[in-house]
Amino acid sequence: MERTNAKLIKAFAKVLKRRRRAAGLSQEELAFRTDLSPSYISLLETANRQPTLTVLAELSDRLGVDLPELIAEITAEQNGQPPRA
């Protein structure tokens, strides 16, 4: 079973960056709020790392979006659908 999915990881990276910017947060501020390092946030946003489920839930919470909504947005991005307004 393939454990990496480049298209999914890239979709997550784009959504994370878009959501972070929409929230008016720098990578440093999001890192502080999630108790993660700024370099890890950068690696996530550049699709060089993928989050654990726990990290995904924490990011979702700190960005003010329900986890199912975030996952739906990532799925839409992966499928080439335009971002939600």
Secondary structure, DSSP 8 states (H G I E B T S, - for coil): -----HHHHHHHHHHHHHHHHHTT--HHHHHHHHT--HHHHHHHHTTSS---HHHHHHHHHHTT--HHHHHHHHHHHHTT-----
